[in-house]
Amino acid sequence: MNTSVAPVTPTPPWGASRLAPYPDVVRQPYAVVTIDPTTQLGVFRDRVGQVVEMGKHGTSSGTETSTTTNSDSKNDQGHDQDSNQD
């Protein structure tokens, strides 16, 4: 009786075949980021200390209020949401 078992090649995870090498390294236009003490925002500076503009980003805010239509039961509870984006 032959009890040897054929070697099993492990199956890679399903996403491994989708991996690709990282792209070439690109030099960033800034060398250091500091925090402005007045505005508490990041300030990007290049290698000679000049401020580099990194583009604008929008801000958003939102509110959520709880609503209860039946104060003696938690089954009727819901909520409202709204948001603002600029």
C-alpha positions in Angstrom: 0.0 0.0 0.0 1.4 3.4 -1.1 0.9 6.1 1.6 2.8 8.9 0.0 0.8 12.1 -0.7 1.5 14.3 -3.7 2.8 17.8 -2.7 0.1 20.4 -2.7 0.9 23.8 -4.3 -0.7 26.5 -2.0 -3.3 28.7 -3.7 -2.4 32.4 -3.3 -5.1 34.7 -1.9 -7.7 35.8 -4.4 -6.3 39.4 -4.7 -2.7 38.5 -5.1 -3.0 38.1 -8.8 -4.1 41.7 -9.0 -1.0 43.2 -7.4 1.4 45.2 -9.4 4.8 46.8 -8.7 4.8 50.2 -7.1 5.3 53.0 -9.7 8.6 54.8 -9.9 9.4 57.2 -7.0 8.4 60.8 -7.8 10.1 63.7 -5.9 7.6 65.7 -4.0 7.8 69.5 -4.3 8.1 70.0 -0.6 10.8 69.0 2.0 9.1 69.7 5.3 5.7 70.4 6.8 5.2 72.7 9.8 2.2 73.9 11.7 1.3 77.6 11.6 0.7 78.5 15.2 -2.0 81.1 14.4 -4.1 79.1 11.9 -3.1 75.5 13.1 -2.8 74.6 9.4 0.1 72.7 7.8 2.6 74.8 5.9 4.6 73.0 3.2 8.1 74.3 2.5 10.5 73.4 -0.3 14.2 72.6 0.1 15.2 76.3 0.4 12.4 77.2 2.8 9.9 78.8 0.4 6.2 78.1 1.0 4.7 75.7 -1.5 1.0 75.9 -2.4 -0.5 72.4 -2.1 -4.0 73.2 -3.5 -7.3 73.9 -1.8 -9.5 71.4 -0.1 -13.2 71.8 0.7 -14.7 71.6 4.1 -17.9 70.0 5.3 -20.1 70.0 8.4 -23.1 67.9 9.4 -25.7 67.7 12.1 -27.8 64.8 13.3 -30.8 65.0 15.6 -32.6 62.1 17.3 -36.3 61.9 16.9 -38.6 59.9 19.2 -42.3 59.6 18.4 -43.2 57.4 21.3 -41.5 58.3 24.6 -42.3 55.0 26.3 -40.9 52.8 23.5 -37.5 52.6 21.8 -39.0 51.0 18.7 -40.3 54.3 17.2 -36.9 56.1 17.4 -35.3 57.5 14.3 -32.9 60.3 13.4 -32.5 63.1 10.8 -29.2 64.1 9.1 -28.0 66.9 7.0 -24.7 68.0 5.7 -23.1 71.0 4.0 -20.1 70.8 1.6 -18.2 73.8 0.2 
